[in-house]
Amino acid sequence: MRRLELPLELPSLRMILVVTIVLLVALGMGPSILVLHLGFRELAIFTLAILMGLLIFIPSKSVMRLGFVLWILTFALGWRTIHLTSNLNIHPAEVLAVLLFVAVLARSIVSRSNLDLSLPIPILLLMVFSILGVFTALARGTALDLILQEFKIFAVLVPSYYVVKWLVVTRKDWERAALLTVPVAVYVSGLGLMDYFAPNLSQAISGDPSVVALYQAESYGAAPAFARVGFIFYGNFMAGFLIFMFFGLSVYFFLQSFRKNAVAQAITGFALLVEVAGMYLSGYRGLWYAVGAFLVAYAVVQRRAWLVVGVAIVSLPVLPAQFRDRFQSLFNLQYADSSQFDRIFRATQAFKLMIQSPLTGVGWAGSGYVHSDLIQIGANLGIPALMVFVLWILNLIWQMFRLGQQRRWASGYAGALLATLCGLMLVFAGEGLIVWQQMMIPVWFLLAMCYKLIELDDKETEPIVSPVPEIASDM
């Protein structure tokens, strides 16, 4: 009788090494938690370090896909940073962006494949101004760690752009990356709702029972205080701006769900309600104005968006008086608070610096925390840098508008991104994001996604070839 033999594939040395390391780490984690009293923050950082190590030692196609997904998910980590000095810290999102960039670049060199290394002219110009800002700051005697902290936030724009450019290869890749932003926004919004409805749980999870989950925003007038959530596990009120960055894509998926089934409508509708609640409870007036600008811009290019606008208008009378008083405080000083006047003072001082040094500015960290990104860019890097930044965003808004007017697969996404960018312009004018890498890396991601959407739409009828054959396509 003939003996049946099944093919047996021996595990590779790399696989054995990986499995061995994973087993050793798993065996060591239990005792380490007890002995070293490791908390959630330390465990999260440790886990990220292991995953980032995989990108260095095993830069395979599947690991690259995992790394890209993980990069988007790290946007939700907020103020979970590692401090190198009191003024200099790093965030997992910027580390992953650099590692993914280096891994793809190294992989292409090993495989002798060509990568598209071109950069849009506005990004190139901004990098030039950013480098000049370092020398200007050094000449003024600014502390090196302060300079590096602000400079690297702009510098990470380059690897962030390339990561999206190289790893988002097909329409399917783009849509999956866009869809991943929804759970990120919902998760962060949920943290705010937890602060409001279960503050004791928020305190317990954060590991600090003394931290305050709800803050009372007092006004100078007779208006009642507005209860803001602190997003204490995320780390800051500014979580509301992260939610807004991905709110537009959530609206798009909600409107698209009407073409599907009731389950999709329920899921996307619930996600949208949670995000709206999170932005509302963050208490930022500038964010509320940005949402208004978003709705108007979106309704211009997408008729279905009028449904969302109608719901928003109908909901206004239902909102409490605290919201209306706080909303109008920018125009009616009767309801103003101390932060309002403090921001005006900071913006005025930074504007004076910009006028005094219009060409080069005063360098990184020269104007402090202005609370107006546009004025801060002008004060730190000069008016030419400010003009490049503004024209760059306006150009992308125009391109998204043109694409949103067409009837193509990318048009709906373009409309959502157009509206998001319009709202972000208001945010840049009156809020302070550019000193926080955890805020700006998601912005760089969105801008890179705009470029990739245009590119994929242009190549819709052409076969798309991966720039790195072993890395691409299915994410």
Disulfide bonds with the S-S distance in Angstrom:
none
